[in-house]
Amino acid sequence: MDELVDRAEKIKLAIFDVDGVLTDGCLYLGNSGEESKAFYVRDGLGMKMLMATGVEMGIITGKTSTLVKDRMQHLGVRHVYQGQGNKLPAFQELCEKLSISADEVVYVGDDVIDIPILKRVGLSVAVADAHPAILPYTHWQTEQNGGRGAVREVCDLIMHAQGTLATQLAVYTDA
């Protein structure tokens, strides 16, 4: 656990996959072909709290969706890369753009498409229901499933390691 906290203490950029991480991985399709996704509200609050501490936030996802663009805009996430069948170039571009080294990044994924980034970051995380093939490439696995609190777990871990969790909680408890 000490190594995990040490890794989390260095994080300056948190990057999340969407389907299977910020959502439960299910695609809900209507009769007219419209797509819906469910986002877990506590994950969103955790992201906002973590951003309030100064940690940058990004999304890299293989699909393209107006729903994702709108949700990330609502949360204040400025770095959104959609339609990334190969996620590595977006990861490298984002690190370069923010002048952040790979060891200062946490990446959270759920499937094999995430392995190239998981292999490079300072803190690699799999959600509880991730595909087993990615586990050898991760430093930690959440207790919660994707779309059901895994992202909040990661945000809380980083804030705890960086000594900012109590301050963020106090925004609500001292109100």
C-alpha positions in Angstrom: 0.0 0.0 0.0 2.9 2.4 0.7 4.1 2.0 -2.9 0.6 2.8 -4.2 0.4 6.0 -2.0 3.9 7.0 -3.2 2.8 6.7 -6.8 -0.5 8.6 -6.2 1.3 11.4 -4.4 3.2 12.3 -7.6 0.1 12.5 -9.9 -0.5 15.7 -11.8 -2.7 14.3 -14.5 -5.6 11.8 -14.3 -6.7 10.2 -17.5 -9.8 8.0 -17.7 -11.2 5.7 -20.4 -15.0 6.2 -20.8 -16.9 3.0 -21.7 -16.3 0.5 -18.9 -14.6 3.1 -16.6 -16.8 6.2 -16.4 -19.8 4.0 -17.6 -20.7 0.4 -16.9 -19.6 -0.5 -20.4 -23.1 -1.2 -21.7 -24.3 0.6 -24.8 -28.0 1.5 -24.7 -29.5 1.8 -28.2 -32.9 3.2 -29.0 -35.1 2.0 -31.9 -33.9 5.0 -33.9 -30.3 4.2 -33.3 -29.8 6.8 -30.6 -27.2 5.9 -28.0 -27.4 6.4 -24.3 -24.9 6.1 -21.5 -25.2 6.2 -17.7 -22.6 8.1 -15.8 -22.3 7.7 -12.0 -22.8 11.0 -10.2 -20.3 10.2 -7.4 -17.6 9.6 -10.0 -18.3 13.1 -11.5 -18.1 14.8 -8.1 -14.8 13.0 -7.4 -13.4 14.3 -10.7 -14.5 17.8 -9.8 -13.0 17.6 -6.4 -9.7 16.3 -7.7 -9.6 19.0 -10.4 -10.1 21.6 -7.6 -6.8 20.4 -6.0 -5.0 21.4 -9.2 -4.7 17.9 -10.8 -5.4 18.1 -14.5 -8.1 15.8 -15.9 -8.3 14.1 -19.3 -10.4 11.5 -21.2 -9.2 9.2 -23.9 -11.8 7.0 -25.5 -12.1 4.8 -28.6 -15.7 5.9 -29.4 -17.0 9.3 -30.3 -20.2 10.5 -28.6 -21.9 13.8 -28.1 -23.0 12.5 -24.7 -19.4 12.2 -23.6 -18.6 15.7 -24.9 -21.5 17.2 -23.0 -20.8 15.3 -19.8 -17.1 16.3 -19.8 -18.1 19.9 -20.5 -20.5 19.9 -17.6 -17.7 18.5 -15.3 -15.2 21.0 -16.6 -12.9 18.4 -18.2 -11.0 20.3 -20.9 -8.9 17.5 -22.3 -11.2 15.2 -24.2 -9.9 12.9 -26.9 -12.6 10.8 -28.6 -12.4 8.3 -31.5 -9.0 7.1 -30.5 -8.6 3.5 -31.8 -5.0 3.9 -30.9 -4.9 5.8 -27.6 -1.1 6.2 -27.3 -0.7 9.3 -29.6 -3.4 11.2 -27.7 -1.7 10.3 -24.4 1.7 11.5 -25.7 0.2 14.7 -27.1 -1.6 15.5 -23.8 1.5 14.9 -21.7 3.6 17.1 -24.0 0.9 19.8 -24.1 0.8 20.0 -20.3 4.6 19.4 -19.8 3.8 16.4 -17.6 6.0 13.3 -17.5 4.4 9.8 -17.8 5.3 9.0 -14.2 3.1 11.9 -13.1 0.0 10.4 -14.8 -2.6 8.0 -13.5 -4.5 6.1 -16.2 -7.6 4.1 -15.5 -8.8 1.5 -18.0 -10.8 -1.7 -18.4 -9.7 -3.5 -21.5 -6.8 -4.5 -23.8 -7.0 -1.2 -25.8 -5.7 0.5 -22.7 -2.5 -1.6 -22.3 -0.2 0.7 -24.3 -0.9 3.6 -21.9 -1.1 1.4 -18.7 2.5 0.2 -19.5 3.8 3.8 -19.5 2.3 5.7 -16.6 3.3 6.2 -13.0 0.1 4.8 -11.7 -1.9 2.3 -13.8 -5.3 1.3 -12.6 -7.9 -1.3 -13.6 -11.5 -1.1 -12.6 -12.8 -4.1 -10.6 -14.6 -5.6 -13.6 -11.7 -5.1 -16.0 -10.7 -7.7 -18.5 -8.2 -10.0 -16.8 -5.6 -9.5 -19.6 -4.8 -6.0 -18.4 -4.1 -6.8 -14.8 -0.4 -7.6 -15.3 0.0 -4.1 -16.6 -1.6 -2.3 -13.6 -0.4 -1.2 -10.2 -3.8 -1.4 -8.6 -7.4 -2.6 -9.1 -10.4 -0.7 -7.7 -12.9 -2.4 -5.5 -15.8 -0.8 -7.4 -16.8 -1.6 -11.0 -16.6 0.8 -13.9 -19.5 3.2 -13.9 -20.2 2.4 -10.3 -17.7 4.3 -8.2 -14.3 3.1 -9.5 -13.4 6.6 -10.7 -14.3 8.1 -7.3 -12.1 5.5 -5.6 -9.1 6.7 -7.8 -9.8 10.4 -7.1 -10.1 9.8 -3.4 -6.9 7.8 -3.4 -4.9 10.6 -5.1 -6.4 13.3 -2.8 -5.6 11.1 0.2 -2.0 10.6 -0.9 -1.6 14.3 -1.7 -3.1 15.4 1.6 -6.0 17.3 -0.1 -8.9 14.9 0.6 -9.9 16.5 4.0 -9.9 20.0 2.5 -12.1 18.9 -0.4 -14.5 17.1 2.0 -14.6 20.1 4.3 -16.1 22.1 1.4 -19.3 20.1 2.0 -19.0 19.1 5.7 -18.3 22.6 6.9 -20.9 24.3 4.8 
